[in-house]
């Protein structure tokens, strides 16, 4: 199962075990993903790391010196997967 990390600006917006919905943003030459409704955002990913998943489950929420980070296990086997 593939996981993806997201940056979250403040605590308490999602919890471990929570199902989340993702939206995809397109940039020239890369993609990024957002946990909706605008809870956290992934970094920019190259074209070969694009995912068809539009949902997942939060597996970890942690704080480090750079802020809050969320790890999501993606539901890539679903009908939206490419």
N, C-alpha and C positions, 0 to 999 in steps of 0.2 A: 504494500500500500504506500502510496506517495504522500509525503507531508509537505506543507508549505508554512513558512514563517511570515507573520504580519506584525507591524509596529502599531501599538495602541497608545494613544496620548494620555489616557488616565485609567485608573484601575476600576474594576467592578462592572465593566461593560459586557463582558462575557465570562462564563465559568467553565471549568473543565467538565467534559461530558455533554455540553450543550451543542445541539445541531445548529449550524449557521448556513446562511445563503451567501453566495459569492456573485459579484458582478465582475465583468472583464472590461478593462480599458485598453485602448490601442494607441500606441505611440509609433512614430516612424522607426521601424526596426525592432520594436519590443512590445511587451504586454505588461500589465499590472493588474492585480486583483484587489477587490475591496470586500471586506465583510460588511454586509448590509445590516442596518442602515448606517453606513459610513462610520463603522465602529473602529476598524483598523485597516491598514493598507500594506500590501506586499511591496517589496522592492521591484524595480523594473527587471523583467525577465527576458532573455533572448528568445527569438522565435522558436528555437528548437525545444524550449521548456514550456511552451503553451500547454494548457490543460483544457479539456472539455468539461471538467467537473464544475458544477454550479452550486454544490453543497458539500458539507463536510462536518466533522465532529471535532470540537476543541479537545486536544489531548494535553495541552500544557499552557499555563499562563504564568509568566515569571517577570520579575523586575530585576534589572541589572543597572549598571552605572549609566547606561544610555537611554533607559526608559523601560516601558512595559512591552513585552513581546508575547504573542499568541502563536502556538503551533496548532495547525489544523490537519487532520487526516482527511484527505480528499476522497469523495465518492466517485472515483473515475469509472467504475463499472456500470454506472447508471446510463439512461437513454441519451443524456446530453454529451457523454464522453465521445471523443473523436477517435 
